[in-house]
Amino acid sequence: MISEIEKIVAFRYLKPKRKEGFLKIISIFSFLGIALGVAVLIIVMSVMNGFRTELIDKILGFNAHIIIKPYEKKIEGQNLNELNSLSNIIEKTMFSFNGEGILINKDDTKGILVRGYLKNDLKKINLLQEGIIDGSLDNFNKNTISIGKDLAISLNLKIDDKITLMSSSGIQTIIGTLPKQESFTISSIFNSGLAEFDQNVIFMPVEDAIPFFEASDDDLFLEIYLKKPEHVEEAKKKIQNLFSDYFVYSWADLNKSFFGALKVERNVMFLILTLIILVAAFNIISSLIMLVNDKGKSIAIMRTIGATRGMITRIFLLTGSAVGALGTFVGVVLGLTISINIDLIRSWIEQLSGTELWSPEIRFLSQLPAIVDPSEVVSIVLMSLSLSLLATLYPAWRAARLDPVDALRYE
């Protein structure tokens, strides 16, 4: 139990005298180091959490949770009936077709991924339905396509424009194989919030896609959307048992390496930024050792009037911990404030500096996201307080071991 006297002495030591200016500077650096370390750690972890969550939301919003791909034989109605046994985990299913092509608009060309759906199925993709910024999915009829906002901008396209699409499959002629080309009308333009998707994906009625790519109904995929996408691995095993003669893969399989890299990067950043707090903790050690040396006479006097070694230890533990606790508190407030307003701050900095800090084309998302995880903030606070406390142990022990006779003799 810390007594009032110990608190008074400890907090008096936190206010160095004018002649102890250098000691004061080191204490300020210790405080700032911990505050900035905690703030930066919270900001970086929040941005990486937001980045991962936004990517998952976008990926799940436009891609099936589980895909069943035909292998040698098409997906039969009997197989579909077997899915009824999993109605408790499956939200919806739909057939689709994927192909690659090239969009041609005058002198501009762009390689794209073509995804074919029935009109009613396309409307089931909520993120697309909500992301239509021009036109309507009601106009998604034969010989029409829906394109992304970024693709429309890059090729200077708008609603009702006609554009030529070149297929990756060819037409056999007497002079050889020629690329197949057809003209389509733009029925709608969408904005997914995922720059990579808006630039490289278009939607086409499946009844147009199959003949355009010289395919058949045997090539149609079955897309499955789950009620709880986070349980995809468990659902995949059950579906695989029903479709043992087909390829079954999930969104997690398709993006395993990408999210694996994000996880590794996140862990490495946490370790690197923790070093900032560790360096600040070493500053606490330095400042407390200097304080012990400077207050040798005071410590000796307190010992001669009855102060125990335990009291001296607690005084210096409280002094160092106060610096760490105050720095941690300021760091948490600063980190949370910036994390919550990170995209607004980014916009201000871009306006003031005239530079682009966040490029959607490079970082996939149109906005800088940040999601604060309370459990991570608690972990960072506990880590900072623990390092601050550990940093005070040696100086406090050294102060308690100081011999009063020697201290007074050499003063």
C-alpha positions as a printed NumPy array, in Angstrom:
array([[  0.   ,   0.   ,   0.   ],
       [  1.398,   3.388,  -1.039],
       [  1.21 ,   6.037,   1.685],
       [  0.408,   9.728,   1.157],
       [  4.005,  10.691,   1.997],
       [  5.318,   8.365,  -0.693],
       [  2.908,   9.9  ,  -3.231],
       [  3.941,  13.443,  -2.305],
       [  7.674,  12.672,  -2.624],
       [  7.181,  10.735,  -5.875],
       [  5.236,  13.496,  -7.595],
       [  7.706,  16.105,  -6.33 ],
       [ 10.421,  14.154,  -8.117],
       [  8.326,  14.398, -11.29 ],
       [  8.914,  18.172, -11.219],
       [ 12.693,  18.644, -11.478],
       [ 14.133,  21.906, -10.272],
       [ 15.397,  24.54 , -12.688],
       [ 19.002,  23.424, -12.229],
       [ 17.948,  19.883, -13.218],
       [ 16.947,  20.941, -16.72 ],
       [ 18.661,  18.033, -18.482],
       [ 16.807,  15.558, -16.271],
       [ 13.562,  17.305, -17.149],
       [ 14.303,  17.021, -20.875],
       [ 14.91 ,  13.262, -20.6  ],
       [ 11.642,  12.836, -18.657],
       [  9.769,  14.76 , -21.349],
       [ 11.3  ,  12.59 , -24.062],
       [ 10.288,   9.47 , -22.126],
       [  6.718,  10.736, -21.865],
       [  6.555,  11.742, -25.542],
       [  8.135,   8.465, -26.664],
       [  5.53 ,   6.375, -24.87 ],
       [  2.652,   8.619, -25.974],
       [  3.705,   8.574, -29.631],
       [  4.5  ,   4.857, -29.54 ],
       [  1.074,   3.968, -28.151],
       [ -0.693,   6.371, -30.542],
       [  1.128,   5.095, -33.635],
       [  0.543,   1.478, -32.623],
       [ -3.202,   2.061, -32.207],
       [ -3.431,   3.98 , -35.504],
       [ -1.515,   1.4  , -37.544],
       [ -3.387,  -1.559, -36.049],
       [ -6.724,   0.193, -36.619],
       [ -5.912,   0.992, -40.246],
       [ -4.778,  -2.57 , -40.914],
       [ -7.925,  -3.921, -39.235],
       [-10.037,  -1.593, -41.348],
       [ -8.151,  -2.499, -44.498],
       [ -8.651,  -6.221, -43.916],
       [-12.322,  -5.871, -42.929],
       [-13.167,  -3.629, -45.876],
       [-11.442,  -5.969, -48.305],
       [-13.31 ,  -8.97 , -46.918],
       [-16.62 ,  -7.093, -47.088],
       [-15.996,  -6.07 , -50.692],
       [-14.799,  -9.514, -51.714],
       [-17.786, -11.203, -50.072],
       [-20.126,  -8.583, -51.494],
       [-19.188,  -9.352, -55.112],
       [-17.956, -12.931, -54.954],
       [-19.631, -16.159, -53.964],
       [-18.672, -17.634, -50.628],
       [-18.344, -21.095, -52.172],
       [-18.091, -21.993, -55.862],
       [-18.784, -25.409, -57.399],
       [-17.055, -25.87 , -60.741],
       [-18.046, -28.637, -63.177],
       [-15.535, -31.339, -63.98 ],
       [-16.308, -33.493, -67.038],
       [-20.05 , -33.269, -66.36 ],
       [-22.422, -30.385, -65.654],
       [-24.137, -29.782, -62.351],
       [-27.386, -31.749, -62.423],
       [-30.72 , -30.972, -60.821],
       [-30.283, -33.953, -58.546],
       [-27.197, -32.353, -57.047],
       [-29.102, -29.121, -56.468],
       [-31.84 , -30.965, -54.605],
       [-29.203, -32.311, -52.231],
       [-28.383, -28.743, -51.211],
       [-31.825, -28.495, -49.603],
       [-30.405, -30.46 , -46.672],
       [-28.102, -27.49 , -46.007],
       [-30.79 , -24.786, -46.131],
       [-29.921, -23.836, -42.562],
       [-26.487, -22.531, -43.659],
       [-27.099, -21.531, -47.307],
       [-28.703, -18.163, -48.032],
       [-28.918, -18.318, -51.836],
       [-27.49 , -20.034, -54.907],
       [-27.101, -18.957, -58.531],
       [-25.435, -20.087, -61.74 ],
       [-22.729, -17.992, -63.35 ],
       [-20.134, -18.005, -66.093],
       [-16.686, -16.373, -66.207],
       [-14.637, -15.453, -69.229],
       [-11.891, -13.05 , -70.294],
       [-12.132, -10.489, -73.047],
       [-10.996,  -7.113, -74.332],
       [-13.154,  -3.983, -74.408],
       [-12.563,  -1.742, -77.393],
       [-13.751,   1.87 , -77.526],
       [-12.3  ,   3.698, -80.511],
       [ -8.54 ,   3.772, -79.819],
       [ -8.822,   2.614, -76.217],
       [ -8.665,  -1.052, -75.184],
       [ -8.884,  -2.76 , -71.815],
       [ -8.536,  -6.399, -70.77 ],
       [-11.421,  -7.385, -68.511],
       [-13.069, -10.284, -66.701],
       [-16.605, -11.018, -67.906],
       [-19.081, -12.432, -65.398],
       [-22.353, -13.767, -66.729],
       [-25.568, -13.903, -64.644],
       [-29.312, -14.041, -65.11 ],
       [-30.926, -10.656, -64.473],
       [-32.814, -11.841, -61.384],
       [-29.652, -13.432, -59.975],
       [-27.613, -10.286, -60.539],
       [-30.124,  -8.349, -58.443],
       [-29.436, -10.744, -55.562],
       [-25.892,  -9.375, -55.258],
       [-26.67 ,  -6.664, -52.704],
       [-23.42 ,  -4.738, -52.996],
       [-23.91 ,  -4.409, -56.75 ],
       [-27.574,  -3.481, -56.429],
       [-26.684,  -0.764, -53.912],
       [-23.669,   0.376, -55.929],
       [-25.458,   1.342, -59.15 ],
       [-24.676,   5.017, -59.771],
       [-26.118,   5.35 , -63.289],
       [-28.661,   3.335, -65.217],
       [-30.538,   0.394, -63.716],
       [-30.254,  -3.363, -63.389],
       [-33.809,  -3.501, -64.775],
       [-32.206,  -2.712, -68.147],
       [-29.821,  -5.663, -67.828],
       [-31.178,  -7.447, -70.911],
       [-29.792,  -9.245, -73.943],
       [-26.819,  -7.543, -75.624],
       [-26.204,  -5.232, -72.663],
       [-23.44 ,  -5.034, -70.074],
       [-22.889,  -3.39 , -66.668],
       [-19.471,  -1.823, -66.077],
       [-17.577,  -0.27 , -63.156],
       [-17.182,   3.459, -62.551],
       [-13.389,   3.465, -62.967],
       [-13.618,   1.506, -66.207],
       [-16.233,   3.94 , -67.53 ],
       [-13.962,   6.878, -66.701],
       [-10.841,   5.329, -68.237],
       [-12.634,   4.485, -71.513],
       [-14.832,   7.619, -71.479],
       [-18.094,   5.672, -71.466],
       [-21.635,   6.468, -70.324],
       [-25.077,   4.887, -70.245],
       [-26.442,   3.74 , -73.651],
       [-23.007,   3.912, -75.278],
       [-22.157,   0.974, -77.516],
       [-18.843,  -0.759, -77.073],
       [-17.109,  -3.658, -78.767],
       [-16.107,  -6.718, -76.788],
       [-13.516,  -9.156, -78.136],
       [-13.71 , -12.722, -76.872],
       [-10.755, -14.876, -75.856],
       [-12.261, -17.655, -77.994],
       [-11.983, -17.489, -81.782],
       [-14.055, -18.185, -84.872],
       [-12.777, -20.72 , -87.387],
       [-12.64 , -19.288, -90.937],
       [-11.044, -20.303, -94.203],
       [ -8.125, -18.015, -93.41 ],
       [ -7.679, -19.319, -89.86 ],
       [ -8.971, -18.465, -86.392],
       [-10.24 , -14.918, -85.903],
       [-11.131, -13.297, -82.571],
       [-14.861, -13.085, -81.994],
       [-16.228,  -9.556, -81.598],
       [-19.676,  -8.272, -80.713],
       [-21.21 ,  -4.925, -79.861],
       [-22.951,  -4.363, -76.506],
       [-24.881,  -1.459, -74.966],
       [-23.99 ,  -0.162, -71.502],
       [-27.103,  -0.531, -69.329],
       [-25.681,   0.476, -65.934],
       [-22.551,   1.712, -64.179],
       [-21.676,   0.554, -60.658],
       [-19.303,   1.681, -57.932],
       [-18.227,  -1.152, -55.641],
       [-15.715,   0.859, -53.607],
       [-13.096,  -1.683, -54.662],
       [-10.955,   0.006, -57.323],
       [ -9.52 ,  -3.241, -58.7  ],
       [-13.022,  -4.577, -59.257],
       [-14.423,  -1.398, -60.799],
       [-11.59 ,  -1.304, -63.323],
       [-11.458,  -4.914, -64.437],
       [-14.883,  -6.6  , -64.156],
       [-18.04 ,  -6.289, -66.243],
       [-21.37 ,  -8.12 , -65.969],
       [-23.144,  -9.677, -68.945],
       [-26.387, -11.683, -69.259],
       [-25.452, -15.352, -69.091],
       [-27.482, -16.053, -72.236],
       [-25.063, -13.743, -74.104],
       [-21.905, -14.939, -72.342],
       [-22.28 , -18.649, -73.165],
       [-22.443, -18.301, -76.974],
       [-19.992, -15.397, -76.993],
       [-17.301, -17.566, -75.388],
       [-18.254, -20.682, -77.367],
       [-19.298, -22.392, -74.118],
       [-22.319, -24.459, -73.056],
       [-24.489, -25.098, -70.018],
       [-21.928, -27.694, -68.945],
       [-19.501, -24.853, -68.201],
       [-21.748, -22.986, -65.756],
       [-20.513, -22.576, -62.179],
       [-22.772, -22.848, -59.137],
       [-22.279, -19.992, -56.711],
       [-23.328, -20.461, -53.092],
       [-23.832, -17.641, -50.606],
       [-23.831, -18.528, -46.919],
       [-25.823, -17.039, -44.065],
       [-22.595, -16.884, -42.041],
       [-19.592, -16.391, -44.398],
       [-17.137, -16.625, -41.495],
       [-18.025, -20.324, -41.174],
       [-16.999, -21.005, -44.745],
       [-14.578, -23.845, -43.998],
       [-17.165, -25.842, -42.105],
       [-19.751, -25.275, -44.848],
       [-17.253, -26.156, -47.562],
       [-16.646, -29.606, -46.035],
       [-20.382, -30.359, -45.978],
       [-20.872, -29.191, -49.568],
       [-17.801, -31.125, -50.719],
       [-19.39 , -34.317, -49.406],
       [-22.451, -33.673, -51.59 ],
       [-20.413, -32.687, -54.668],
       [-17.501, -35.109, -54.513],
       [-17.246, -35.239, -58.343],
       [-16.797, -31.473, -58.702],
       [-14.267, -28.803, -57.8  ],
       [-15.396, -27.014, -54.633],
       [-13.509, -23.959, -53.417],
       [-14.25 , -20.927, -51.258],
       [-13.448, -17.233, -51.185],
       [-10.876, -18.007, -48.492],
       [ -9.094, -20.45 , -50.833],
       [ -8.931, -17.895, -53.642],
       [ -7.513, -15.171, -51.365],
       [ -5.464, -17.293, -48.947],
       [ -2.058, -15.945, -49.961],
       [ -3.286, -12.338, -49.99 ],
       [ -4.783, -12.413, -46.501],
       [ -1.861, -14.493, -45.27 ],
       [  0.471, -11.715, -46.39 ],
       [ -1.717,  -9.121, -44.637],
       [ -1.548, -11.114, -41.397],
       [  2.246, -11.396, -41.555],
       [  2.582,  -7.685, -42.338],
       [  0.294,  -6.841, -39.438],
       [  2.308,  -8.906, -36.955],
       [  5.622,  -7.484, -38.19 ],
       [  4.331,  -3.914, -37.927],
       [  3.172,  -4.591, -34.368],
       [  6.629,  -5.836, -33.378],
       [  8.443,  -2.959, -35.073],
       [  6.231,  -0.277, -33.56 ],
       [  6.518,  -1.88 , -30.135],
       [ 10.204,  -0.96 , -30.301],
       [  9.179,   2.714, -30.075],
       [  7.611,   2.067, -26.671],
       [ 10.611,  -0.051, -25.671],
       [ 13.016,   2.77 , -26.514],
       [ 10.874,   5.162, -24.472],
       [ 11.022,   2.685, -21.578],
       [ 14.829,   2.785, -21.725],
       [ 14.577,   6.566, -21.457],
       [ 12.626,   6.073, -18.239],
       [ 15.456,   3.911, -16.906],
       [ 18.   ,   6.597, -17.823],
       [ 16.014,   9.425, -16.272],
       [ 15.338,   7.486, -13.052],
       [ 19.003,   6.472, -12.644],
       [ 19.974,  10.127, -13.062],
       [ 17.256,  11.042, -10.579],
       [ 18.608,   8.506,  -8.058],
       [ 22.116,   9.915,  -8.438],
       [ 20.825,  13.476,  -8.121],
       [ 18.627,  12.727,  -5.095],
       [ 21.206,  10.656,  -3.24 ],
       [ 21.354,  13.074,  -0.306],
       [ 17.541,  13.296,  -0.074],
       [ 17.279,   9.505,  -0.105],
       [ 19.905,   9.266,   2.646],
       [ 18.067,  11.791,   4.804],
       [ 14.776,   9.946,   4.379],
       [ 16.496,   6.709,   5.362],
       [ 17.996,   8.265,   8.513],
       [ 14.598,   9.571,   9.674],
       [ 12.966,   6.186,   9.344],
       [ 12.082,   5.557,   5.689],
       [ 12.412,   1.873,   4.841],
       [ 13.892,   0.425,   1.684],
       [ 10.365,  -0.571,   0.683],
       [  9.241,   3.059,   0.901],
       [ 12.149,   4.248,  -1.252],
       [ 11.406,   1.484,  -3.77 ],
       [  7.725,   2.454,  -3.978],
       [  8.574,   6.147,  -4.384],
       [ 10.701,   5.515,  -7.47 ],
       [  8.317,   2.883,  -8.832],
       [  5.522,   5.43 ,  -8.584],
       [  7.653,   8.148, -10.188],
       [  8.562,   6.057, -13.237],
       [  5.13 ,   4.438, -13.55 ],
       [  3.462,   7.855, -13.492],
       [  5.455,   8.894, -16.566],
       [  4.485,   5.644, -18.32 ],
       [  0.822,   5.843, -17.288],
       [  0.45 ,   9.492, -18.32 ],
       [  2.213,   8.831, -21.634],
       [ -0.004,   5.794, -22.258],
       [ -3.182,   7.769, -21.517],
       [ -2.218,  10.616, -23.857],
       [ -1.185,   8.082, -26.513],
       [ -4.533,   6.275, -26.304],
       [ -6.495,   9.525, -26.608],
       [ -4.348,  10.702, -29.537],
       [ -4.436,   7.297, -31.261],
       [ -8.213,   6.886, -30.966],
       [ -8.863,  10.452, -32.122],
       [ -6.743,  10.049, -35.254],
       [ -8.026,   6.526, -35.979],
       [-11.672,   7.601, -35.852],
       [-11.012,  10.587, -38.152],
       [ -8.235,   9.042, -40.263],
       [ -9.845,   9.545, -43.694],
       [-10.831,  13.144, -42.899],
       [ -7.269,  13.879, -41.735],
       [ -5.906,  12.278, -44.901],
       [ -8.127,  14.545, -47.029],
       [ -6.912,  17.643, -45.161],
       [ -3.274,  16.681, -45.591],
       [ -3.786,  16.005, -49.303],
       [ -5.444,  19.401, -49.767],
       [ -2.71 ,  21.236, -47.877],
       [  0.21 ,  19.405, -49.493],
       [ -1.27 ,  18.918, -52.96 ],
       [ -0.139,  15.292, -52.999],
       [ -2.054,  12.013, -53.139],
       [ -1.477,   9.962, -49.997],
       [ -3.987,   7.215, -50.772],
       [ -4.169,   5.866, -54.316],
       [ -7.216,   3.592, -54.845],
       [ -5.552,   1.99 , -57.864],
       [ -2.636,   0.799, -55.732],
       [ -4.407,   0.051, -52.455],
       [ -7.637,  -1.402, -53.917],
       [-10.003,   0.627, -51.69 ],
       [-11.377,   4.061, -52.523],
       [-11.119,   5.281, -48.896],
       [ -8.632,   4.894, -46.081],
       [-10.407,   2.647, -43.56 ],
       [ -9.79 ,   2.283, -39.832],
       [-11.541,   0.018, -37.33 ],
       [-10.581,   0.231, -33.668],
       [-10.493,  -3.145, -31.932],
       [-11.094,  -2.591, -28.192],
       [ -9.241,  -5.787, -27.278],
       [ -6.175,  -4.596, -29.196],
       [ -6.273,  -1.211, -27.486],
       [ -6.417,  -2.945, -24.101],
       [ -3.455,  -5.151, -25.101],
       [ -1.429,  -2.109, -26.19 ],
       [ -2.231,  -0.272, -22.944],
       [ -1.27 ,  -3.276, -20.808],
       [  1.945,  -3.75 , -22.781],
       [  2.895,  -0.075, -22.418],
       [  2.153,  -0.015, -18.693],
       [  4.057,  -3.271, -18.186],
       [  7.15 ,  -2.015, -20.021],
       [  7.004,   1.243, -18.06 ],
       [  6.777,  -0.648, -14.775],
       [  9.62 ,  -2.993, -15.7  ],
       [ 11.747,   0.008, -16.631],
       [ 11.424,   1.38 , -13.102],
       [ 12.465,  -1.811, -11.276],
       [ 16.247,  -1.449, -11.522],
       [ 16.415,   2.294, -10.661],
       [ 14.007,   1.734,  -7.742],
       [ 16.081,  -1.214,  -6.501],
       [ 19.25 ,   0.866,  -6.839],
       [ 17.709,   3.723,  -4.858],
       [ 16.607,   1.349,  -2.084],
       [ 20.107,  -0.153,  -1.859],
       [ 21.771,   3.243,  -1.501],
       [ 23.841,   3.436,   1.719],
       [ 22.841,   6.6  ,   3.665],
       [ 26.313,   6.954,   5.225],
       [ 28.071,   6.86 ,   1.855],
       [ 25.549,   9.204,   0.304],
       [ 25.933,  11.832,   3.027],
       [ 29.712,  11.427,   3.147],
       [ 30.234,  12.273,  -0.52 ],
       [ 27.675,  15.065,  -0.709]])
